[in-house]
Amino acid sequence: MDKTKEYLIPFIGLKLGKHHFEYQIVNTFFQNFEYLEFKNSNIKVNVVLEKKSTLLELAFKHKGTINVPCDMTNEDFDLPIKGNMNMIVRFGDDFNNDNEELLIIPHGEFQINIAQYIYEMIVLSIPLRRIHPGIKDGSLDTEALRILKELTVKELKEENTKEENIDPRWDKLKQLLTDK
């Protein structure tokens, strides 16, 4: 992934201690991963790399908005998201990223690409159900919501009429149960 070159952190020349990195994530970042769920995105990611003598500690934080369609009405809206993730990078003989909180890289490595971890952190912070805030407070008025309201009212009326039109033979059977 040559397009994620700006997310390479060369840690070999850094002094021991904390180092801060800041990234602005837009839709082109997600296109590198062929993730096309958003209409637009504007996310700020802060990364704190703490270099120690035998390992690296990475602390990721993100906050921003993504433009997604509502699951109920299909109206586009800006969904605020935020989250964080911590990761430890150790040095070993072979590369191993089986554990989501521990990354093992070979001893000869001098840089780490954090693009995949930023991508996973952001995508996993998106809620499964994306509901337009106008639905919750009642300010959104769309054709889809009007149709949903009409269908809901009809279903309630049909249930009430079914209970009133019960076959009288069932009443006789119910009496058999209560006569015991």
C-alpha positions in Angstrom: 0.0 0.0 0.0 2.1 2.9 -1.3 -0.8 5.3 -0.6 -0.4 4.8 3.1 3.2 6.0 3.1 2.3 9.0 5.3 1.3 6.6 8.1 4.8 5.2 8.4 6.4 6.1 11.7 10.2 5.7 11.7 10.9 4.9 15.3 14.6 4.1 15.1 15.7 7.7 15.2 13.3 8.8 17.9 14.5 9.4 21.5 13.1 7.5 24.4 9.9 9.1 25.6 6.6 10.2 24.2 6.1 11.4 20.6 2.8 12.9 19.2 1.5 12.4 15.7 -1.7 13.9 14.3 -3.6 12.8 11.2 -6.6 14.1 9.4 -8.7 11.2 7.9 -10.9 11.8 4.9 -12.6 9.5 2.4 -9.5 8.9 0.3 -8.0 7.0 3.3 -10.9 4.5 3.3 -10.7 4.1 -0.5 -7.2 2.7 0.0 -8.9 -0.2 2.0 -11.8 -0.4 -0.5 -14.3 0.6 2.2 -16.9 2.7 0.6 -19.6 2.9 3.3 -19.3 6.7 3.8 -20.4 9.6 1.7 -17.9 11.9 3.4 -15.7 11.7 6.5 -13.7 14.2 8.6 -11.9 12.5 11.5 -8.9 13.7 13.5 -6.6 11.0 14.8 -4.1 11.6 17.5 -1.3 9.0 18.1 1.0 9.0 21.0 4.0 6.8 20.6 6.0 6.1 23.8 9.4 4.7 23.0 10.9 2.5 25.7 14.2 0.6 25.6 12.6 -2.8 24.8 9.1 -1.9 23.4 6.8 0.7 21.9 3.5 1.8 23.3 0.9 3.3 20.9 -2.2 5.1 22.1 -4.7 6.0 19.4 -7.6 8.5 19.8 -10.0 9.6 17.1 -12.9 12.0 17.0 -14.9 13.4 14.0 -17.9 12.9 11.8 -18.9 10.5 9.0 -21.7 11.1 6.5 -23.8 8.0 6.3 -27.4 7.1 5.3 -29.9 6.5 8.1 -31.0 2.8 8.5 -34.7 3.8 8.7 -35.2 6.6 6.2 -32.1 6.4 4.0 -31.5 10.1 4.6 -27.8 11.2 4.8 -26.6 12.7 8.0 -23.4 13.4 9.8 -22.8 10.8 12.5 -20.3 11.8 15.3 -17.9 9.1 16.2 -15.0 8.8 18.7 -12.9 6.1 20.2 -9.5 5.0 21.4 -7.2 2.0 21.2 -3.9 1.0 22.9 -1.3 -1.3 21.4 2.1 -2.6 22.5 4.8 -3.2 19.9 7.5 -5.7 20.9 10.5 -7.0 19.0 10.9 -10.7 18.2 12.1 -13.2 15.6 9.1 -13.1 13.3 6.2 -10.7 12.5 3.1 -11.6 14.4 -0.2 -9.6 14.6 -2.5 -12.3 15.9 -3.3 -10.4 19.1 -5.1 -7.0 18.6 -3.3 -5.4 21.5 0.2 -6.8 20.9 2.2 -6.6 17.7 5.5 -8.4 17.3 7.9 -7.1 14.7 11.3 -8.4 13.7 14.4 -7.0 15.4 15.7 -5.4 12.2 12.6 -3.2 11.6 13.0 0.5 11.8 9.5 1.8 11.1 5.8 0.8 11.7 2.8 1.4 9.4 -0.2 2.4 11.5 -2.7 2.8 8.7 -4.3 -0.6 9.2 -4.8 0.1 12.9 -6.3 3.5 12.4 -8.7 2.0 9.8 -9.8 -0.8 12.2 -10.2 1.6 15.1 -12.5 3.9 13.2 -14.6 1.2 11.5 -15.1 -0.6 14.7 -16.3 2.6 16.5 -19.2 3.0 14.1 -22.5 1.9 15.6 -24.4 -1.0 14.0 -27.6 0.9 13.8 -27.3 4.4 12.3 -30.4 6.4 13.2 -30.8 10.0 12.1 -30.9 12.4 15.1 -34.1 13.9 13.7 -35.9 10.7 14.2 -35.1 10.6 17.9 -36.2 14.2 18.6 -39.1 14.1 16.1 -37.8 17.0 13.9 -37.2 14.9 10.7 -40.1 14.8 8.3 -39.7 12.5 5.3 -41.9 10.4 3.1 -40.4 7.2 4.5 -41.3 8.2 8.1 -44.8 9.1 7.1 -45.3 5.7 5.4 -43.8 3.9 8.5 -46.3 5.8 10.8 -49.2 4.9 8.5 -48.3 1.2 8.5 -47.8 1.1 12.3 -51.3 2.6 12.9 -53.0 0.2 10.5 -51.4 -2.8 12.2 -52.7 -1.7 15.6 -56.2 -1.3 14.3 -56.2 -4.7 12.6 -55.1 -6.4 15.9 -58.0 -4.8 17.8 -60.6 -5.8 15.3 -59.4 -9.4 15.3 -59.9 -9.6 19.0 -63.5 -8.3 18.7 -64.5 -10.7 15.9 -63.8 -14.0 17.8 -65.8 -17.0 16.8 -68.4 -17.8 19.5 -67.4 -21.5 19.4 -64.1 -20.6 21.0 -66.0 -19.1 24.0 -67.7 -22.5 24.6 -64.3 -24.2 24.6 -62.9 -21.7 27.0 -65.8 -22.4 29.4 -64.8 -26.1 29.4 -61.4 -25.1 30.8 -63.0 -22.9 33.5 -65.7 -25.5 34.5 -63.1 -27.9 36.1 
